[in-house]
Every structure is written in structure tokens, then in C-alpha cells.
Amino acid sequence: MNTVFKALNDPTRREILALLQERDMTAGEIVEKFNMSGPSISHHLDLLKQAKLVIAEKDGQFIYYSLNTTMVDEIMKWFLQFKSKKK
């Protein structure tokens, strides 16, 4: 969970996740949405991969990134355990 929270701590990474919620994207498509260099976006994508929040799949010369909904479900389950129970 520490890796997940570190990844979620950055607004750029949260915005990348929001983009990937809409559709799978290549690194180039993601770079076009930001005012920063390709290597900077690659660093953000690498941290999201390490946290297992995104999945990268190579298709020819492109790498497509998608939201790992399984990990999102696990995070939600973890948070829900702290929900107070009504008595």
C-alpha cells in the first residue's frame, strides 16, 4: 500500500489515472495531454506501474497503458474496511 499511496500523492499521476479511466492510451498520447517532457511522463508512468495502478502492454512499436481496475478494487476494499458501521 505504501507504493500505491506514493503514486497517488502526485497530481500528475492522479490526472494520468483519470485519463486512463476514459480509455487506454500510448505514452505519446499521454505526453500530449501535459506540458512536460516525455521522460518526465515516463517516470510518472513507471511509478504507476510499480504501484500496479496501470498495466503496460506492447503492441508493435507502441506501449499501451491501461488502468488496472483490479488494483483499484483492492484499494477500495481496503478503504471500506474503515467505514463506520451504524448501530
Protein Blocks (a to p, Z undefined) as FASTA:
>chain_A
ZZmmmmmmpmklmmmmmmmmmpccdfklmmmmpccdfklmmmmmmmmmmnopaccddehj
bccddddfklmmmmmmmmmmmpccdZZ
